[in-house]
Amino acid sequence: NRSESEANKVRSALILCYGHVAAGAPRELLLARVEADLFWNMSECFSTKDPALRLSLVQSVCMATQAICSSAHSSSFHLSRKAELVAQMV
């Protein structure tokens, strides 16, 4: 039995882990998994009102997008749920 604030701290840490995994992942593997795994799992938490958790989500998305942009194949990468992801972040 954890309080909601403790649960949000755990969620925040998990979300930041996704961002760090994306930042450290081999670029050729990242592009294949980022939308189906990373962004999908992160987007599950975007409905939260907790400001600390929302900040962690935005930081993780930034880490993942920076990793995507540094990939040699980033120009051919298309994020199909981009509009949905941006709408959730706003």
TIMARZA-191684 format. One record per residue: residue in one letter; residue number from 1; x, y, z of N, C-alpha, C in turn. Coordinates in Angstrom, 3 decimals. Layout:
<atoms>
{residu a; num NUM; nxx X; nyy Y; nzz Z; caxx X; cayy Y; cazz Z; cxx X; cyy Y; czz Z};
...
</atoms>
This chain:
<atoms>
{residu n; num 1; nxx 0.835; nyy -1.180; nzz 0.000; caxx 0.000; cayy 0.000; cazz 0.000; cxx 0.883; cyy 1.248; czz 0.000};
{residu r; num 2; nxx 0.963; nyy 1.850; nzz -1.140; caxx 1.762; cayy 3.069; cazz -1.264; cxx 0.849; cyy 4.243; czz -1.524};
{residu s; num 3; nxx 1.293; nyy 5.378; nzz -1.071; caxx 0.514; cayy 6.575; cazz -1.355; cxx 0.654; cyy 6.928; czz -2.827};
{residu e; num 4; nxx -0.217; nyy 7.771; nzz -3.298; caxx -0.185; cayy 8.186; cazz -4.710; cxx 1.110; cyy 8.916; czz -5.035};
{residu s; num 5; nxx 1.609; nyy 9.725; nzz -4.105; caxx 2.856; cayy 10.454; cazz -4.374; cxx 4.045; cyy 9.495; czz -4.485};
{residu e; num 6; nxx 4.069; nyy 8.446; nzz -3.662; caxx 5.130; cayy 7.447; cazz -3.770; cxx 5.034; cyy 6.693; czz -5.090};
{residu a; num 7; nxx 3.831; nyy 6.364; nzz -5.497; caxx 3.630; cayy 5.665; cazz -6.766; cxx 4.072; cyy 6.546; czz -7.936};
{residu n; num 8; nxx 3.796; nyy 7.846; nzz -7.863; caxx 4.224; cayy 8.759; cazz -8.922; cxx 5.736; cyy 8.888; czz -8.983};
{residu k; num 9; nxx 6.400; nyy 8.794; nzz -7.838; caxx 7.869; cayy 8.824; cazz -7.830; cxx 8.431; cyy 7.599; czz -8.533};
{residu v; num 10; nxx 7.830; nyy 6.457; nzz -8.305; caxx 8.267; cayy 5.229; cazz -8.972; cxx 8.014; cyy 5.335; czz -10.473};
{residu r; num 11; nxx 6.845; nyy 5.832; nzz -10.858; caxx 6.532; cayy 6.023; cazz -12.279; cxx 7.518; cyy 6.994; czz -12.922};
{residu s; num 12; nxx 7.828; nyy 8.057; nzz -12.206; caxx 8.763; cayy 9.057; cazz -12.719; cxx 10.139; cyy 8.443; czz -12.966};
{residu a; num 13; nxx 10.613; nyy 7.647; nzz -12.033; caxx 11.905; cayy 6.986; cazz -12.194; cxx 11.881; cyy 6.029; czz -13.377};
{residu l; num 14; nxx 10.802; nyy 5.295; nzz -13.530; caxx 10.673; cayy 4.367; cazz -14.655; cxx 10.673; cyy 5.110; czz -15.988};
{residu i; num 15; nxx 9.937; nyy 6.204; nzz -16.056; caxx 9.873; cayy 6.982; cazz -17.285; cxx 11.248; cyy 7.547; czz -17.628};
{residu l; num 16; nxx 11.979; nyy 8.049; nzz -16.626; caxx 13.327; cayy 8.547; cazz -16.884; cxx 14.258; cyy 7.438; czz -17.347};
{residu c; num 17; nxx 14.034; nyy 6.224; nzz -16.859; caxx 14.824; cayy 5.080; cazz -17.332; cxx 14.609; cyy 4.854; czz -18.820};
{residu y; num 18; nxx 13.365; nyy 4.983; nzz -19.282; caxx 13.092; cayy 4.838; cazz -20.717; cxx 13.887; cyy 5.870; czz -21.518};
{residu g; num 19; nxx 13.935; nyy 7.088; nzz -21.044; caxx 14.694; cayy 8.125; cazz -21.741; cxx 16.174; cyy 7.811; czz -21.786};
{residu h; num 20; nxx 16.720; nyy 7.334; nzz -20.681; caxx 18.141; cayy 6.990; cazz -20.643; cxx 18.448; cyy 5.763; czz -21.503};
{residu v; num 21; nxx 17.533; nyy 4.823; nzz -21.542; caxx 17.713; cayy 3.667; cazz -22.431; cxx 17.760; cyy 4.134; czz -23.884};
{residu a; num 22; nxx 16.868; nyy 5.026; nzz -24.258; caxx 16.853; cayy 5.550; cazz -25.621; cxx 18.148; cyy 6.294; czz -25.927};
{residu a; num 23; nxx 18.622; nyy 7.080; nzz -24.976; caxx 19.850; cayy 7.858; cazz -25.192; cxx 21.074; cyy 6.960; czz -25.352};
{residu g; num 24; nxx 21.079; nyy 5.815; nzz -24.681; caxx 22.233; cayy 4.934; cazz -24.746; cxx 22.104; cyy 3.760; czz -25.695};
{residu a; num 25; nxx 20.969; nyy 3.628; nzz -26.331; caxx 20.737; cayy 2.473; cazz -27.205; cxx 21.499; cyy 2.611; czz -28.521};
{residu p; num 26; nxx 21.893; nyy 1.487; nzz -29.099; caxx 22.466; cayy 1.531; cazz -30.441; cxx 21.428; cyy 2.118; czz -31.407};
{residu r; num 27; nxx 21.840; nyy 3.073; nzz -32.202; caxx 20.902; cayy 3.824; cazz -33.044; cxx 20.121; cyy 2.943; czz -34.011};
{residu e; num 28; nxx 20.743; nyy 1.908; nzz -34.551; caxx 20.035; cayy 1.049; cazz -35.503; cxx 18.928; cyy 0.250; czz -34.813};
{residu l; num 29; nxx 19.073; nyy -0.035; nzz -33.529; caxx 18.032; cayy -0.732; cazz -32.783; cxx 16.974; cyy 0.229; czz -32.266};
{residu l; num 30; nxx 17.373; nyy 1.433; nzz -31.950; caxx 16.450; cayy 2.414; cazz -31.388; cxx 15.310; cyy 2.735; czz -32.348};
{residu l; num 31; nxx 15.626; nyy 2.989; nzz -33.592; caxx 14.594; cayy 3.377; cazz -34.555; cxx 13.539; cyy 2.293; czz -34.723};
{residu a; num 32; nxx 13.949; nyy 1.047; nzz -34.610; caxx 12.995; cayy -0.059; cazz -34.767; cxx 12.077; cyy -0.212; czz -33.557};
{residu r; num 33; nxx 12.494; nyy 0.244; nzz -32.385; caxx 11.739; cayy -0.014; cazz -31.166; cxx 11.138; cyy 1.226; czz -30.507};
{residu v; num 34; nxx 11.544; nyy 2.407; nzz -30.928; caxx 11.166; cayy 3.612; cazz -30.185; cxx 9.665; cyy 3.852; czz -30.150};
{residu e; num 35; nxx 9.007; nyy 3.693; nzz -31.259; caxx 7.567; cayy 3.978; cazz -31.280; cxx 6.757; cyy 2.874; czz -30.611};
{residu a; num 36; nxx 7.048; nyy 1.640; nzz -30.964; caxx 6.264; cayy 0.517; cazz -30.446; cxx 6.478; cyy 0.292; czz -28.956};
{residu d; num 37; nxx 7.676; nyy 0.539; nzz -28.469; caxx 7.965; cayy 0.245; cazz -27.068; cxx 8.099; cyy 1.497; czz -26.212};
{residu l; num 38; nxx 9.060; nyy 2.328; nzz -26.527; caxx 9.333; cayy 3.468; cazz -25.655; cxx 8.199; cyy 4.484; czz -25.613};
{residu f; num 39; nxx 7.813; nyy 5.034; nzz -26.759; caxx 6.788; cayy 6.076; cazz -26.755; cxx 5.434; cyy 5.526; czz -26.323};
{residu w; num 40; nxx 5.146; nyy 4.286; nzz -26.667; caxx 3.858; cayy 3.710; cazz -26.261; cxx 3.794; cyy 3.600; czz -24.741};
{residu n; num 41; nxx 4.865; nyy 3.081; nzz -24.129; caxx 4.882; cayy 2.948; cazz -22.665; cxx 4.869; cyy 4.309; czz -21.981};
{residu m; num 42; nxx 5.588; nyy 5.275; nzz -22.524; caxx 5.593; cayy 6.608; cazz -21.928; cxx 4.232; cyy 7.275; czz -22.059};
{residu s; num 43; nxx 3.572; nyy 7.089; nzz -23.171; caxx 2.300; cayy 7.777; cazz -23.396; cxx 1.204; cyy 7.301; czz -22.450};
{residu e; num 44; nxx 1.380; nyy 6.125; nzz -21.870; caxx 0.410; cayy 5.619; cazz -20.914; cxx 0.312; cyy 6.504; czz -19.670};
{residu c; num 45; nxx 1.345; nyy 7.273; nzz -19.398; caxx 1.375; cayy 8.108; cazz -18.187; cxx 1.071; cyy 9.575; czz -18.456};
{residu f; num 46; nxx 0.840; nyy 9.965; nzz -19.694; caxx 0.655; cayy 11.382; cazz -20.002; cxx -0.638; cyy 11.972; czz -19.456};
{residu s; num 47; nxx -1.570; nyy 11.162; nzz -19.044; caxx -2.827; cayy 11.703; cazz -18.530; cxx -2.707; cyy 12.181; czz -17.080};
{residu t; num 48; nxx -1.551; nyy 12.042; nzz -16.493; caxx -1.365; cayy 12.421; cazz -15.099; cxx -1.395; cyy 13.941; czz -14.919};
{residu k; num 49; nxx -1.786; nyy 14.352; nzz -13.745; caxx -1.787; cayy 15.769; cazz -13.390; cxx -0.569; cyy 16.122; czz -12.544};
{residu d; num 50; nxx 0.200; nyy 15.112; nzz -12.128; caxx 1.367; cayy 15.333; cazz -11.281; cxx 2.455; cyy 16.062; czz -12.074};
{residu p; num 51; nxx 2.844; nyy 17.275; nzz -11.647; caxx 3.819; cayy 18.052; cazz -12.418; cxx 5.194; cyy 17.396; czz -12.499};
{residu a; num 52; nxx 5.631; nyy 16.721; nzz -11.442; caxx 6.940; cayy 16.069; cazz -11.473; cxx 6.958; cyy 14.919; czz -12.474};
{residu l; num 53; nxx 5.884; nyy 14.161; nzz -12.516; caxx 5.794; cayy 13.053; cazz -13.470; cxx 5.711; cyy 13.576; czz -14.893};
{residu r; num 54; nxx 4.963; nyy 14.641; nzz -15.112; caxx 4.870; cayy 15.226; cazz -16.456; cxx 6.236; cyy 15.749; czz -16.904};
{residu l; num 55; nxx 6.993; nyy 16.343; nzz -15.991; caxx 8.327; cayy 16.817; cazz -16.329; cxx 9.237; cyy 15.654; czz -16.719};
{residu s; num 56; nxx 9.148; nyy 14.558; nzz -15.990; caxx 9.930; cayy 13.366; cazz -16.337; cxx 9.557; cyy 12.843; czz -17.712};
{residu l; num 57; nxx 8.279; nyy 12.874; nzz -18.032; caxx 7.827; cayy 12.430; cazz -19.349; cxx 8.408; cyy 13.304; czz -20.453};
{residu v; num 58; nxx 8.351; nyy 14.609; nzz -20.263; caxx 8.884; cayy 15.525; cazz -21.268; cxx 10.392; cyy 15.334; czz -21.416};
{residu q; num 59; nxx 11.106; nyy 15.169; nzz -20.300; caxx 12.549; cayy 14.939; cazz -20.364; cxx 12.866; cyy 13.652; czz -21.112};
{residu s; num 60; nxx 12.116; nyy 12.609; nzz -20.869; caxx 12.358; cayy 11.335; cazz -21.544; cxx 12.068; cyy 11.417; czz -23.028};
{residu v; num 61; nxx 11.002; nyy 12.098; nzz -23.385; caxx 10.698; cayy 12.278; cazz -24.807; cxx 11.820; cyy 13.069; czz -25.475};
{residu c; num 62; nxx 12.326; nyy 14.086; nzz -24.803; caxx 13.442; cayy 14.869; cazz -25.355; cxx 14.686; cyy 14.015; czz -25.540};
{residu m; num 63; nxx 15.010; nyy 13.169; nzz -24.554; caxx 16.168; cayy 12.285; cazz -24.682; cxx 15.999; cyy 11.331; czz -25.860};
{residu a; num 64; nxx 14.804; nyy 10.785; nzz -25.997; caxx 14.549; cayy 9.841; cazz -27.089; cxx 14.613; cyy 10.535; czz -28.443};
{residu t; num 65; nxx 14.039; nyy 11.720; nzz -28.551; caxx 14.059; cayy 12.409; cazz -29.845; cxx 15.462; cyy 12.878; czz -30.207};
{residu q; num 66; nxx 16.256; nyy 13.270; nzz -29.225; caxx 17.648; cayy 13.629; cazz -29.505; cxx 18.422; cyy 12.416; czz -29.995};
{residu a; num 67; nxx 18.162; nyy 11.257; nzz -29.404; caxx 18.813; cayy 10.030; cazz -29.853; cxx 18.389; cyy 9.679; czz -31.273};
{residu i; num 68; nxx 17.118; nyy 9.868; nzz -31.579; caxx 16.633; cayy 9.604; cazz -32.939; cxx 17.313; cyy 10.534; czz -33.934};
{residu c; num 69; nxx 17.382; nyy 11.807; nzz -33.598; caxx 17.977; cayy 12.795; cazz -34.508; cxx 19.461; cyy 12.546; czz -34.752};
{residu s; num 70; nxx 20.145; nyy 11.930; nzz -33.800; caxx 21.571; cayy 11.661; cazz -33.978; cxx 21.839; cyy 10.382; czz -34.776};
{residu s; num 71; nxx 20.783; nyy 9.680; nzz -35.131; caxx 20.921; cayy 8.457; cazz -35.913; cxx 21.211; cyy 8.787; czz -37.370};
{residu a; num 72; nxx 21.988; nyy 7.946; nzz -38.003; caxx 22.310; cayy 8.147; cazz -39.421; cxx 21.079; cyy 8.006; czz -40.302};
{residu h; num 73; nxx 20.079; nyy 7.264; nzz -39.831; caxx 18.868; cayy 7.016; cazz -40.617; cxx 17.685; cyy 7.851; czz -40.145};
{residu s; num 74; nxx 17.947; nyy 8.904; nzz -39.411; caxx 16.852; cayy 9.686; cazz -38.841; cxx 16.007; cyy 10.376; czz -39.902};
{residu s; num 75; nxx 16.584; nyy 10.690; nzz -41.054; caxx 15.811; cayy 11.375; cazz -42.096; cxx 14.717; cyy 10.478; czz -42.674};
{residu s; num 76; nxx 14.900; nyy 9.166; nzz -42.596; caxx 13.888; cayy 8.248; cazz -43.117; cxx 12.918; cyy 7.779; czz -42.031};
{residu f; num 77; nxx 13.141; nyy 8.199; nzz -40.790; caxx 12.281; cayy 7.774; cazz -39.690; cxx 11.022; cyy 8.630; czz -39.656};
{residu h; num 78; nxx 9.872; nyy 7.966; nzz -39.542; caxx 8.588; cayy 8.669; cazz -39.457; cxx 7.862; cyy 8.185; czz -38.210};
{residu l; num 79; nxx 7.574; nyy 9.101; nzz -37.315; caxx 6.836; cayy 8.782; cazz -36.100; cxx 5.357; cyy 8.925; czz -36.409};
{residu s; num 80; nxx 4.665; nyy 7.803; nzz -36.548; caxx 3.269; cayy 7.833; cazz -36.984; cxx 2.338; cyy 8.438; czz -35.937};
{residu r; num 81; nxx 2.703; nyy 8.357; nzz -34.667; caxx 1.850; cayy 8.892; cazz -33.606; cxx 2.356; cyy 10.252; czz -33.101};
{residu k; num 82; nxx 3.078; nyy 10.969; nzz -33.943; caxx 3.659; cayy 12.242; cazz -33.532; cxx 2.604; cyy 13.237; czz -33.065};
{residu a; num 83; nxx 1.541; nyy 13.417; nzz -33.828; caxx 0.496; cayy 14.381; cazz -33.458; cxx -0.141; cyy 14.003; czz -32.128};
{residu e; num 84; nxx -0.371; nyy 12.722; nzz -31.912; caxx -0.952; cayy 12.259; cazz -30.660; cxx -0.015; cyy 12.513; czz -29.494};
{residu l; num 85; nxx 1.270; nyy 12.238; nzz -29.698; caxx 2.262; cayy 12.441; cazz -28.653; cxx 2.383; cyy 13.924; czz -28.282};
{residu v; num 86; nxx 2.433; nyy 14.783; nzz -29.279; caxx 2.517; cayy 16.227; cazz -29.025; cxx 1.262; cyy 16.716; czz -28.314};
{residu a; num 87; nxx 0.102; nyy 16.264; nzz -28.742; caxx -1.147; cayy 16.665; cazz -28.099; cxx -1.184; cyy 16.238; czz -26.633};
{residu q; num 88; nxx -0.704; nyy 15.057; nzz -26.335; caxx -0.665; cayy 14.586; cazz -24.957; cxx 0.303; cyy 15.404; czz -24.113};
{residu m; num 89; nxx 1.431; nyy 15.798; nzz -24.701; caxx 2.405; cayy 16.581; cazz -23.968; cxx 1.903; cyy 17.986; czz -23.681};
{residu v; num 90; nxx 1.149; nyy 18.547; nzz -24.598; caxx 0.619; cayy 19.891; cazz -24.403; cxx -0.514; cyy 19.840; czz -23.404};
</atoms>
